Amino acid sequence: MTVEIRAADWQRDRDAIRSVRDAVFIREQGVDPAIEWDASDDTAQHFLVLRDGRPVGTGRLATSGKIGRMAVLQSERDSGLGQRLLAHICSHAREQGFDRVTLHAQRHAEGFYRRAGFAAEGEPFVEADIDHIRMVQDFG
């Protein structure tokens, strides 16, 4: 089995990205499709995790330095792929000159992000009917 984590292009890789986000956010978590797809998809740097050529994970880095839409298929969770994807996105952000990255973590995943070096900032809030917390990682 081969795993590849790579930068993705929204126009070229849209179907692969959408397949993961649809499975995780829309079908599994019940996020309204009307809010899942947004204008940031056109401008963000996307990333894909492929196992044997099949998309199993995705995430994006907005021009603001916000990481978002991190998703790994349920069958691939607890395999370390999520941490590898997040590290890849953070490395890319550092290479692009970002001093820090932010994200809105679903509360159940807060520990996942803490283990990757993120710290909670501010009060919890609800986004897409799911409890979240803003988290940051400084590179300095």
Rosetta blueprint (number, residue, H / E / L):
1 M L
2 T L
3 V E
4 E E
5 I E
6 R E
7 A E
8 A E
9 D L
10 W H
11 Q H
12 R H
13 D H
14 R H
15 D H
16 A H
17 I H
18 R H
19 S H
20 V H
21 R H
22 D H
23 A H
24 V H
25 F H
26 I H
27 R H
28 E H
29 Q L
30 G L
31 V L
32 D L
33 P H
34 A H
35 I H
36 E H
37 W L
38 D L
39 A L
40 S H
41 D H
42 D H
43 T H
44 A L
45 Q E
46 H E
47 F E
48 L E
49 V E
50 L E
51 R E
52 D L
53 G L
54 R E
55 P E
56 V E
57 G E
58 T E
59 G E
60 R E
61 L E
62 A L
63 T L
64 S L
65 G L
66 K E
67 I E
68 G E
69 R E
70 M E
71 A E
72 V E
73 L L
74 Q H
75 S H
76 E H
77 R L
78 D L
79 S L
80 G L
81 L H
82 G H
83 Q H
84 R H
85 L H
86 L H
87 A H
88 H H
89 I H
90 C H
91 S H
92 H H
93 A H
94 R H
95 E H
96 Q L
97 G L
98 F L
99 D L
100 R E
101 V E
102 T E
103 L E
104 H E
105 A E
106 Q E
107 R H
108 H H
109 A H
110 E H
111 G H
112 F H
113 Y H
114 R H
115 R H
116 A L
117 G L
118 F L
119 A E
120 A E
121 E E
122 G E
123 E E
124 P E
125 F E
126 V E
127 E E
128 A L
129 D L
130 I E
131 D E
132 H E
133 I E
134 R E
135 M E
136 V E
137 Q E
138 D E
139 F L
140 G L
